[in-house]
């Protein structure tokens, strides 16, 4: 297994993700018992009388995903509602990208691959990479005129695009921060899936589904080999859907690890950080610029992600959350959170 990434095979998978897969299998009228046997589950998580054990391994979850996708003959798991990704397509796609010079070339080739190899219900009107006039950000845009008999859930299409960006991050060993997103459809009744993938503002009723990120990532070289692809595919569903792989190559990931989860105290200065990473200030700035980020942005994103996690799960007041992520002034936290997510902390909760 490559040394550039950490596969968390012993991480417990939340039961809610497993149940969501089984509900999807039920809705598709598949044999749930057969899928569970194929994935090595000794019990059915949908049954109230199931064993109290709730630990599900990364490999079990990934096997269940793959069993479902194979039964559906759709490796996107229905996320991209206007087309199917036939079983085996992802493996062939990744192999076809390995020798691309950089991520930009790989993403353009993936657009070509998808146009020729996916089974579609409607005409694709937009599928392109567009760099903004300042050349600082780039948007992956997608919109299809789907069969009106089978209209896609546009928020699901957007989540599918976020999953693809996680694959792109794995290919380059970089953390790709999506800074904004747009969705063709109206705001869905539940924002939980979108919040899982997007820690940034999402604009609805747009003319195109799009994810926007730093254009510097397009120049990143691809780091993977055929052996890496085989290792990745074994647990890809977990890392694409639930938790992206933490690459040891990415300087962003290393700094996030140094910052930890409690940002209430003083964070290291840039000079202190260079000592912790054993590199010069010039080298660190160059590495950060290469990944399309900065130390300040990494700190802001860490505060954002921890605040989102605490607001979603912990029984803490907004003021307590603000203090936990380093804001002594709750009003400043409100302003920052609104800038990060497009919602106030209260609205988000």
C-alpha positions as CSV (number, residue, x, y, z in Angstrom):
1,X,0.0,0.0,0.0
2,X,1.3,3.5,-0.9
3,X,2.9,5.5,1.9
4,X,1.3,8.7,0.7
5,X,-2.1,7.9,2.3
6,X,-3.7,6.5,5.4
7,X,-6.5,4.0,5.0
8,X,-8.5,3.9,8.2
9,X,-9.6,0.3,8.1
10,X,-10.4,0.2,11.8
11,X,-12.6,3.3,11.9
12,X,-16.2,2.6,12.9
13,X,-18.7,3.5,10.2
14,X,-21.9,5.2,11.5
15,X,-24.9,2.9,11.3
16,X,-26.9,5.7,9.5
17,X,-24.8,5.3,6.4
18,X,-25.3,1.6,6.3
19,X,-29.1,2.0,6.8
20,X,-29.2,4.5,3.9
21,X,-27.7,1.9,1.6
22,X,-30.2,-0.7,2.6
23,X,-33.2,1.6,2.2
24,X,-31.9,2.3,-1.3
25,X,-31.7,-1.4,-1.9
26,X,-35.2,-1.9,-0.6
27,X,-36.5,0.9,-2.9
28,X,-34.8,-0.8,-5.9
29,X,-36.5,-4.1,-4.9
30,X,-33.2,-5.9,-4.4
31,X,-32.6,-8.9,-2.2
32,X,-31.3,-7.1,0.9
33,X,-30.5,-10.4,2.7
34,X,-28.3,-11.5,-0.2
35,X,-26.5,-8.2,-0.3
36,X,-25.8,-8.4,3.5
37,X,-24.4,-12.0,3.1
38,X,-22.2,-10.9,0.2
39,X,-20.8,-8.0,2.4
40,X,-20.2,-10.3,5.3
41,X,-22.8,-8.9,7.7
42,X,-24.0,-11.3,10.4
43,X,-27.1,-9.3,11.1
44,X,-29.5,-6.9,9.4
45,X,-29.1,-3.3,10.6
46,X,-32.6,-2.5,9.4
47,X,-34.2,-4.9,11.9
48,X,-35.1,-3.5,15.3
49,X,-34.3,-6.8,16.9
50,X,-30.8,-6.8,15.4
51,X,-27.8,-7.3,17.6
52,X,-26.9,-4.3,19.7
53,X,-23.4,-4.2,18.1
54,X,-23.1,-1.1,16.0
55,X,-19.5,-1.3,14.9
56,X,-19.3,-1.7,11.1
57,X,-15.8,-1.7,9.6
58,X,-14.6,0.3,6.6
59,X,-14.2,-2.9,4.6
60,X,-17.7,-4.1,5.5
61,X,-19.3,-0.8,4.4
62,X,-17.3,-0.8,1.2
63,X,-18.2,-4.4,0.4
64,X,-21.9,-3.5,0.9
65,X,-21.6,-0.5,-1.3
66,X,-20.0,-2.5,-4.1
67,X,-22.5,-5.3,-3.8
68,X,-25.3,-2.7,-4.1
69,X,-23.6,-0.9,-7.0
70,X,-23.0,-4.2,-8.9
71,X,-26.7,-5.2,-8.4
72,X,-27.8,-1.8,-9.7
73,X,-25.1,-1.9,-12.5
74,X,-24.4,1.7,-11.4
75,X,-21.1,2.6,-9.7
76,X,-22.5,6.1,-8.8
77,X,-25.1,4.3,-6.7
78,X,-27.8,6.4,-8.3
79,X,-26.3,9.7,-7.2
80,X,-26.1,11.0,-10.7
81,X,-29.8,10.4,-11.5
82,X,-29.8,11.1,-15.2
83,X,-27.2,8.4,-16.1
84,X,-25.6,5.2,-15.0
85,X,-21.9,4.4,-14.5
86,X,-21.7,0.7,-15.6
87,X,-19.9,-1.7,-13.2
88,X,-16.2,-1.6,-13.8
89,X,-16.1,1.9,-15.4
90,X,-14.4,3.6,-12.5
91,X,-11.5,1.2,-12.6
92,X,-11.0,1.8,-16.3
93,X,-11.4,5.5,-15.9
94,X,-8.7,5.7,-13.2
95,X,-6.3,3.5,-15.3
96,X,-6.9,5.9,-18.2
97,X,-5.9,8.9,-16.1
98,X,-2.7,7.6,-14.5
99,X,-0.3,9.0,-17.1
100,X,-1.9,12.4,-17.5
101,X,0.6,15.2,-16.9
102,X,-1.6,16.9,-14.2
103,X,-5.0,17.0,-12.7
104,X,-6.3,19.5,-15.3
105,X,-5.5,17.1,-18.1
106,X,-7.0,14.2,-16.1
107,X,-10.3,16.0,-15.4
108,X,-10.6,17.0,-19.1
109,X,-10.0,13.3,-20.0
110,X,-12.6,12.2,-17.4
111,X,-15.1,14.5,-19.1
112,X,-14.4,12.8,-22.4
113,X,-14.6,9.3,-20.8
114,X,-18.0,10.1,-19.2
115,X,-19.4,11.4,-22.4
116,X,-18.6,8.2,-24.2
117,X,-18.9,5.5,-21.6
118,X,-21.9,6.4,-19.4
119,X,-25.4,5.3,-20.1
120,X,-27.5,8.5,-20.2
121,X,-31.2,9.2,-20.2
122,X,-31.0,12.7,-21.6
123,X,-28.7,15.0,-23.5
124,X,-25.7,16.5,-21.7
125,X,-25.9,20.3,-22.3
126,X,-22.9,21.2,-20.1
127,X,-19.9,19.3,-18.8
128,X,-16.8,21.4,-18.7
129,X,-14.1,23.0,-16.7
130,X,-14.2,26.8,-16.6
131,X,-11.4,29.0,-15.2
132,X,-12.5,32.4,-14.0
133,X,-11.1,35.6,-15.5
134,X,-8.6,36.1,-12.7
135,X,-7.3,32.5,-13.2
136,X,-7.6,32.0,-9.4
137,X,-10.5,29.6,-9.3
138,X,-11.9,26.9,-11.6
139,X,-15.4,25.4,-11.8
140,X,-16.4,21.9,-12.8
141,X,-19.9,22.4,-14.4
142,X,-22.5,19.8,-15.2
143,X,-26.0,19.9,-16.4
144,X,-28.1,17.4,-18.4
145,X,-31.4,17.7,-20.1
146,X,-32.7,14.5,-18.5
147,X,-35.6,12.4,-19.6
148,X,-38.7,14.1,-18.0
149,X,-40.0,10.6,-17.1
150,X,-36.9,10.2,-14.9
151,X,-35.9,13.6,-13.6
152,X,-32.7,13.5,-11.5
153,X,-32.6,14.8,-7.9
154,X,-30.3,17.7,-8.6
155,X,-28.9,17.9,-5.1
156,X,-27.9,14.2,-5.5
157,X,-26.1,15.1,-8.8
158,X,-24.2,17.8,-6.9
159,X,-23.2,15.3,-4.2
160,X,-22.0,13.0,-6.9
161,X,-19.7,15.8,-8.1
162,X,-18.4,16.3,-4.6
163,X,-17.5,12.6,-4.5
164,X,-15.6,12.9,-7.8
165,X,-13.6,15.8,-6.3
166,X,-12.6,13.5,-3.4
167,X,-11.3,11.1,-6.0
168,X,-9.3,14.0,-7.6
169,X,-7.9,14.8,-4.2
170,X,-6.8,11.1,-3.8
171,X,-5.1,11.2,-7.3
172,X,-3.0,14.2,-6.4
173,X,-2.5,13.6,-2.7
174,X,-4.0,17.1,-2.0
175,X,-6.9,18.3,0.0
176,X,-9.2,20.1,-2.5
177,X,-11.3,22.7,-0.8
178,X,-14.6,23.4,-2.6
179,X,-15.1,27.1,-2.0
180,X,-18.6,27.4,-3.5
181,X,-21.3,25.4,-5.3
182,X,-24.4,25.9,-7.3
183,X,-27.4,23.5,-7.9
184,X,-29.8,23.5,-10.8
185,X,-32.7,22.3,-8.6
186,X,-34.6,24.0,-5.7
187,X,-33.3,23.6,-2.1
188,X,-34.2,20.1,-1.0
189,X,-36.4,19.3,2.0
190,X,-33.4,17.9,3.9
191,X,-29.9,19.5,3.7
192,X,-28.2,16.8,5.6
193,X,-26.5,15.1,2.5
194,X,-25.4,18.4,1.1
195,X,-24.0,19.6,4.4
196,X,-22.0,16.3,4.6
197,X,-20.2,17.1,1.4
198,X,-20.2,20.9,1.3
199,X,-18.9,23.1,4.0
200,X,-19.5,26.2,1.9
201,X,-22.4,28.2,0.5
202,X,-24.6,26.3,-2.0
203,X,-26.8,28.5,-4.3
204,X,-30.0,26.8,-5.6
205,X,-32.1,27.3,-8.7
206,X,-29.0,28.0,-10.7
207,X,-28.5,27.4,-14.4
208,X,-25.9,24.7,-13.8
209,X,-24.6,22.2,-11.2
210,X,-21.1,23.4,-10.3
211,X,-18.3,23.1,-7.8
212,X,-15.6,25.8,-7.6
213,X,-12.1,25.3,-6.2
214,X,-8.6,26.8,-6.5
215,X,-7.2,26.7,-10.1
216,X,-3.7,25.8,-8.7
217,X,-4.9,22.2,-8.2
218,X,-5.1,21.8,-12.0
219,X,-1.3,21.9,-12.1
220,X,-0.9,19.1,-9.5
221,X,0.8,16.0,-10.8
222,X,-0.9,12.6,-10.4
223,X,0.8,10.4,-7.9
224,X,-0.9,7.0,-8.3
225,X,0.1,3.7,-9.9
226,X,-2.0,0.8,-11.0
227,X,-1.3,-1.0,-7.7
228,X,-2.5,2.1,-5.8
229,X,-5.8,2.1,-7.9
230,X,-6.4,-1.5,-6.9
231,X,-5.8,-0.8,-3.2
232,X,-8.0,2.3,-3.4
233,X,-11.0,0.6,-5.1
234,X,-11.2,-1.9,-2.3
235,X,-12.2,0.8,0.2
236,X,-13.1,3.6,-2.1
237,X,-16.8,3.8,-1.2
238,X,-15.9,4.7,2.4
239,X,-13.4,7.3,1.5
240,X,-15.4,8.8,-1.3
241,X,-18.7,8.9,0.6
242,X,-17.8,9.2,4.3
243,X,-14.3,10.3,5.0
244,X,-11.6,11.4,2.5
245,X,-8.2,9.8,2.7
246,X,-5.7,11.9,4.8
247,X,-2.7,12.1,2.5
248,X,0.7,12.5,4.2
249,X,1.9,14.2,1.0
250,X,-0.5,17.2,1.4
251,X,1.0,20.0,3.5
252,X,-2.6,21.1,4.2
253,X,-3.4,17.8,5.8
254,X,-0.2,17.9,7.9
255,X,-1.0,21.4,9.2
256,X,-4.6,20.4,10.0
257,X,-3.3,17.5,12.0
258,X,-0.9,19.9,14.0
259,X,-3.8,22.3,14.8
260,X,-5.9,19.5,16.4
261,X,-9.6,19.8,17.3
262,X,-9.6,22.3,20.1
263,X,-8.8,25.8,18.7
264,X,-9.8,27.7,21.8
265,X,-6.2,28.5,22.7
266,X,-3.4,30.3,20.8
267,X,-2.6,28.7,17.5
268,X,1.0,28.4,16.3
269,X,2.3,31.4,14.4
270,X,3.6,31.0,10.9
271,X,7.2,31.1,12.2
272,X,6.4,28.5,14.8
273,X,4.7,26.3,12.2
274,X,7.9,26.3,10.0
275,X,9.8,24.9,12.9
276,X,7.2,22.2,13.6
277,X,7.3,21.2,10.0
278,X,11.1,21.5,9.8
279,X,11.1,23.7,6.6
280,X,11.9,27.3,5.8
281,X,9.2,30.0,5.5
282,X,9.9,30.3,1.8
283,X,9.4,26.5,1.2
284,X,6.2,26.4,3.3
285,X,4.7,29.4,1.4
286,X,5.6,27.7,-1.9
287,X,4.0,24.4,-0.8
288,X,0.9,26.2,0.4
289,X,0.6,28.2,-2.9
290,X,1.0,25.0,-4.8
291,X,-2.0,23.5,-3.0
292,X,-4.0,26.7,-3.6
293,X,-4.3,27.7,0.0
294,X,-2.6,29.6,2.8
295,X,-2.0,29.2,6.5
296,X,-4.9,31.6,7.3
297,X,-7.3,29.7,5.1
298,X,-6.3,26.4,6.7
299,X,-7.0,27.9,10.1
300,X,-10.3,29.4,9.0
301,X,-11.4,26.0,7.4
302,X,-10.4,24.2,10.6
303,X,-12.6,26.6,12.6
304,X,-15.4,26.2,10.2
305,X,-15.3,22.3,10.1
306,X,-15.1,22.0,13.9
307,X,-17.9,24.5,14.4
308,X,-20.1,22.6,11.9
309,X,-19.3,19.3,13.7
310,X,-20.2,20.8,17.1
311,X,-23.4,22.5,15.9
312,X,-24.5,19.3,14.2
313,X,-23.8,16.8,17.0
314,X,-23.0,18.4,20.4
315,X,-25.4,19.9,22.8
316,X,-23.5,23.1,23.1
317,X,-24.7,26.7,22.9
318,X,-23.6,28.8,19.9
319,X,-21.5,30.9,22.4
320,X,-19.7,27.7,23.6
321,X,-19.0,26.6,20.1
322,X,-17.6,30.1,19.2
323,X,-15.3,29.9,22.2
324,X,-14.2,26.3,21.3
325,X,-13.1,27.4,17.9
326,X,-11.3,30.5,19.1
327,X,-13.8,33.4,19.0
328,X,-14.1,35.5,22.1
329,X,-16.8,37.6,20.5
330,X,-19.9,35.6,19.5
331,X,-20.9,38.3,17.0
332,X,-17.6,37.9,15.1
333,X,-18.3,34.1,15.1
334,X,-21.7,34.7,13.6
335,X,-20.3,36.9,10.8
336,X,-17.5,34.4,10.0
337,X,-19.9,31.4,10.0
338,X,-22.3,33.2,7.7
339,X,-19.4,33.9,5.3
340,X,-18.2,30.3,5.4
341,X,-21.6,28.5,4.9
342,X,-24.1,31.1,3.8
343,X,-26.1,30.6,7.0
344,X,-26.0,31.9,10.5
345,X,-25.1,29.3,13.2
346,X,-28.7,29.2,14.4
347,X,-30.1,28.6,10.9
348,X,-27.5,25.9,10.2
349,X,-28.4,24.1,13.4
